[in-house]
């Protein structure tokens, strides 16, 4: 045991405190050894070394960002197909409202990741609308950039409409982020609606998409439509392409359910032990009162605590596929809306509540709750939130580093496997 500790100390460094918390003699049938290593947020439990900082390493997104920016640079000078070669109407319109973020430019990698890897036929089915959301668009780092001109099919501006420009000037000068964000969102959504696309994907400008996202999205939309009809609905509000896993864990409002489940488990263990002692005579030698007490009221609660400590995303992960997500969904990085919902419900809703200060994603969720609208989510996600600087000035770490709002599962993607999947 001491040699193991010395070897482990040599592995993790001298600054780590190693505390043995329970070792039974080697002569026993059951040998349990557990170590806990304390070093900031790092820990070692039951033989597994888990470093919290390493759990947030953006392995795949870092690669994808580099790939996307290289593609954007290459397309800046490439000859693009004529607009007439695009499918009309497009199958999907992708809308992005982008603002300047203190010198950090996310839009380039966002567009690059969306278009890199698309075949000519796939690209022809898509229409990209990008709004540089400033009354003076020269304030945006992407303004007049060749890569933006070549990748965007539509570049609307506030000045396209006098009334819109006047309203934008007022909102930009005097209003909160929530009002401005919803105003921009509605403009992009309206521009996408004008294309006649059957679906509209609204995304933020600080995200990155996986290779092969379009084929997965098409399959997911077909599944969502089929499941919607099975439930007796004609349509659904949106399909979510990104969600923050942190809100899908144990919820404080559900504590009565968790407590009841824990009591059922403990009661079941006690019942099984008592039945074994009653009907299986050989076990009576081992199932003494003290043994039953320890198993039921010490070991079982410890296992229950360990179960909950592991987290809901660990012990009860979401299965792959398209599933409902009506609660605890965050945030608005990527939502696919059906055209009918945009025309009949969302655009009028945004116009009628133009001066509401509720953030865009919460605004949509509140409406969905009140209307009882269906909301689907795709697992695993096909996009990652990589913004370290929010659109309203809140610093989340700066640069293109997943920080607080991101999806761990996205980083598990394998580059080679995705390439083969896309080809097939």
VOBA-50781 format. One record per residue (C-alpha): residue in one letter; z, x, y. Coordinates in pm, whole numbers, padded with zeros to 5 digits, always signed. Layout:
// residues N
aZXY
...
// end
This chain:
// residues 424
x+00000+00000+00000
x+00092+00279+00243
x-00232+00463+00169
x-00426+00143+00242
x-00250+00110+00576
x-00324+00473+00666
x-00689+00426+00575
x-00710+00106+00780
x-00543+00274+01078
x-00801+00552+01061
x-01074+00289+01059
x-00963+00076+01353
x-00792+00343+01564
x-00444+00461+01652
x-00400+00204+01928
x-00369-00077+01675
x-00032-00196+01544
x-00035-00282+01173
x+00245-00501+01042
x+00277-00585+00669
x+00402-00941+00646
x+00432-01007+00278
x+00375-00804-00038
x+00500-00917-00375
x+00571-00663-00655
x+00272-00549-00860
x+00442-00679-01175
x+00407-01040-01066
x+00110-01247-01181
x+00028-01338-00824
x-00010-01053-00578
x-00056-01154-00218
x-00085-00902+00059
x-00145-00992+00416
x-00172-00778+00722
x-00190-00878+01081
x-00344-00641+01329
x-00267-00708+01694
x-00500-00565+01953
x-00568-00798+02241
x-00766-01080+02079
x-00853-00890+01761
x-00682-00973+01438
x-00685-00895+01067
x-00574-01169+00831
x-00580-01183+00451
x-00804-00882+00420
x-01070-00993+00670
x-01120-00806+00994
x-01229-01034+01276
x-01280-00895+01623
x-01302-01179+01874
x-01517-00980+02116
x-01777-00912+01846
x-01806-01282+01768
x-01977-01328+02105
x-02243-01059+02066
x-02582-01213+02163
x-02778-01054+01880
x-03081-01281+01861
x-03090-01399+02221
x-03097-01039+02349
x-03402-00969+02134
x-03567-01294+02234
x-03512-01234+02607
x-03678-00893+02584
x-03966-01042+02386
x-04005-01326+02636
x-04011-01101+02942
x-04269-00871+02785
x-04484-01174+02711
x-04446-01302+03068
x-04553-00962+03203
x-04858-00960+02977
x-04961-01311+03070
x-04938-01235+03442
x-05277-01065+03429
x-05427-01258+03137
x-05709-01506+03180
x-05570-01853+03126
x-05751-02155+02979
x-05890-02403+03228
x-05674-02708+03292
x-05946-02921+03132
x-05877-02745+02800
x-05526-02889+02795
x-05467-03205+02596
x-05458-03512+02818
x-05212-03670+02803
x-04993-03392+02667
x-04769-03450+02368
x-04467-03305+02548
x-04391-03228+02911
x-04131-02958+02976
x-03961-02993+03313
x-03757-02722+03485
x-03583-02727+03822
x-03499-02369+03921
x-03289-02229+04204
x-03233-01875+04325
x-02916-01721+04179
x-02827-01420+04391
x-03101-01195+04261
x-03067-01291+03893
x-03398-01436+03767
x-03365-01640+03450
x-03683-01846+03483
x-03912-01569+03361
x-03747-01531+03021
x-03706-01907+02989
x-04078-01972+03028
x-04166-01665+02824
x-03956-01776+02528
x-04107-02125+02544
x-04465-01999+02534
x-04444-01680+02330
x-04570-01740+01977
x-04751-02065+02053
x-05100-02100+01911
x-05382-02210+02141
x-05366-02558+01993
x-04988-02578+02033
x-05006-02465+02395
x-05272-02727+02468
x-05031-03002+02361
x-04769-02896+02616
x-04745-02937+02992
x-04504-02727+03198
x-04367-02850+03531
x-04157-02608+03736
x-03988-02699+04063
x-03863-02411+04277
x-03586-02622+04423
x-03573-02489+04780
x-03712-02636+05101
x-03832-02282+05167
x-03966-02172+04830
x-04006-01814+04945
x-03630-01786+04896
x-03685-01802+04520
x-03757-01477+04338
x-04031-01639+04127
x-04229-01766+04424
x-04595-01663+04417
x-04542-01453+04103
x-04856-01430+03883
x-04662-01498+03563
x-04531-01825+03707
x-04874-01936+03827
x-05022-01865+03484
x-04748-02025+03276
x-04678-02340+03479
x-04923-02630+03469
x-04756-02802+03762
x-04568-02650+04056
x-04447-02938+04270
x-04255-02881+04590
x-04048-03089+04827
x-04324-03062+05086
x-04567-03259+04867
x-04413-03572+05017
x-04281-03605+05372
x-04004-03845+05278
x-03900-03624+04988
x-03897-03314+05209
x-03682-03483+05473
x-03439-03600+05208
x-03433-03255+05045
x-03352-03095+05380
x-03051-03323+05426
x-02929-03276+05070
x-02977-02900+05073
x-02779-02863+05395
x-02497-03110+05357
x-02451-03224+04998
x-02264-03107+04691
x-02416-02949+04383
x-02400-03274+04185
x-02615-03462+04437
x-02868-03179+04472
x-02896-03122+04096
x-02965-03490+04022
x-03218-03506+04305
x-03410-03210+04161
x-03377-03347+03808
x-03530-03679+03911
x-03822-03508+04086
x-03912-03301+03781
x-03865-03599+03550
x-04095-03809+03768
x-04361-03536+03774
x-04346-03517+03394
x-04372-03895+03367
x-04694-03883+03569
x-04857-03667+03300
x-04837-03952+03048
x-04654-03738+02792
x-04487-03940+02516
x-04175-03720+02534
x-04018-03529+02821
x-03803-03220+02767
x-03571-03146+03057
x-03418-02799+03052
x-03220-02571+03277
x-03377-02247+03391
x-03122-02012+03231
x-03195-02070+02863
x-03394-01897+02590
x-03579-02062+02300
x-03614-01939+01944
x-03946-01843+01791
x-04098-02154+01636
x-03902-02403+01847
x-04199-02638+01893
x-04261-02702+01523
x-03890-02769+01468
x-03878-03001+01766
x-04173-03208+01641
x-04011-03249+01301
x-03678-03341+01462
x-03841-03606+01682
x-04001-03765+01377
x-03667-03771+01196
x-03484-03909+01502
x-03742-04186+01538
x-03715-04281+01170
x-03335-04285+01179
x-03341-04491+01498
x-03553-04758+01330
x-03325-04753+01025
x-03034-04839+01255
x-03225-05134+01395
x-03302-04978+01734
x-03645-04952+01891
x-03580-04625+02070
x-03316-04364+02149
x-03206-04209+02476
x-03243-03842+02394
x-03256-03568+02134
x-03021-03282+02219
x-03155-02929+02155
x-02841-02742+02265
x-02471-02813+02244
x-02153-02620+02307
x-01955-02593+01984
x-01623-02551+02161
x-01599-02925+02232
x-01668-03021+01872
x-01339-02887+01737
x-01009-03068+01695
x-00952-03318+01975
x-00607-03392+02112
x-00676-03765+02129
x-00725-03770+01751
x-00383-03626+01668
x-00261-03949+01497
x-00549-03923+01251
x-00480-03555+01186
x-00109-03623+01135
x-00179-03909+00896
x-00422-03694+00697
x-00168-03412+00676
x+00101-03649+00551
x-00137-03787+00290
x-00215-03435+00167
x+00153-03338+00150
x+00241-03665-00020
x-00040-03621-00271
x+00082-03272-00358
x+00435-03402-00406
x+00311-03690-00618
x+00104-03465-00844
x+00396-03227-00898
x+00635-03510-00984
x+00385-03664-01226
x+00327-03329-01392
x+00701-03277-01433
x+00743-03626-01580
x+00449-03639-01820
x+00387-03272-01904
x+00713-03140-02052
x+00617-02767-02058
x+00591-02769-01676
x+00953-02874-01633
x+01064-02514-01683
x+00872-02409-01372
x+00876-02724-01159
x+01237-02703-01054
x+01363-02885-00746
x+01346-02566-00541
x+00990-02495-00658
x+00875-02847-00574
x+01046-02822-00234
x+00879-02488-00155
x+00532-02606-00259
x+00555-02941-00080
x+00741-02855+00237
x+00660-02486+00289
x+00337-02376+00121
x+00145-02701+00178
x+00230-02720+00552
x+00131-02354+00585
x-00207-02426+00427
x-00252-02727+00654
x-00173-02512+00957
x-00420-02248+00837
x-00683-02520+00790
x-00646-02647+01145
x-00619-02293+01286
x-00957-02205+01136
x-01117-02470+01356
x-01326-02776+01283
x-01653-02587+01327
x-01544-02348+01053
x-01402-02585+00792
x-01623-02885+00874
x-01950-02743+01013
x-02226-02978+01120
x-02492-03003+00847
x-02849-02902+00934
x-03075-03178+01055
x-03070-03456+01313
x-02738-03636+01350
x-02572-03863+01609
x-02366-03694+01879
x-02223-03970+02097
x-01902-03788+02190
x-01792-03445+02315
x-02149-03333+02381
x-02207-03053+02630
x-02415-02983+02822
x-02752-03069+02981
x-02936-02746+02899
x-03199-02916+02683
x-03257-03290+02636
x-03573-03459+02505
x-03622-03809+02647
x-03862-04074+02530
x-04111-04176+02796
x-04008-04543+02786
x-03646-04451+02860
x-03748-04234+03155
x-03969-04500+03312
x-03756-04807+03251
x-03403-04670+03275
x-03347-04313+03390
x-03569-04289+03698
x-03436-04616+03845
x-03083-04505+03757
x-03121-04173+03940
x-03273-04342+04247
x-03001-04606+04266
x-02724-04345+04239
x-02876-04071+04450
x-02554-03995+04638
x-02330-03984+04336
x-02151-03649+04307
x-02115-03670+03928
x-02287-03371+03758
x-02620-03449+03594
x-02509-03415+03232
x-02196-03625+03285
x-02402-03880+03478
x-02636-03923+03181
x-02349-03941+02932
x-02168-04205+03137
x-02481-04417+03142
x-02534-04371+02768
x-02176-04480+02699
x-02210-04792+02913
x-02549-04885+02767
x-02459-04802+02407
x-02766-04579+02385
x-02842-04369+02078
x-02804-03994+02121
x-02921-03746+01859
x-02860-03372+01826
x-03053-03110+01631
x-02863-02861+01414
x-02909-02569+01423
x-02997-02559+01790
x-03334-02418+01896
x-03221-02282+02232
x-02940-02078+02381
x-02770-02088+02721
x-02773-01732+02855
x-02684-01781+03220
x-02395-01580+03354
x-02450-01713+03708
x-02454-02091+03749
x-02698-02270+03977
x-02415-02359+04217
x-02265-02012+04255
x-02004-02005+03979
x-02001-01662+03814
x-01973-01671+03433
x-02000-01299+03383
x-02329-01228+03558
x-02659-01120+03411
x-02816-01267+03100
x-02506-01268+02886
x-02382-01569+02689
x-02034-01622+02817
x-01850-01950+02818
x-02107-02219+02736
x-02315-02106+02443
x-02384-02177+02077
x-02267-01929+01814
x-02511-02051+01550
x-02813-01953+01758
x-02725-01585+01724
x-02752-01609+01344
x-03129-01645+01355
x-03320-01371+01174
x-03629-01241+01355
x-03837-01170+01044
x-03747-01497+00874
x-03840-01697+01185
x-04173-01517+01209
x-04257-01609+00849
x-04144-01967+00906
x-04364-01997+01213
x-04669-01859+01032
x-04624-02099+00742
// end
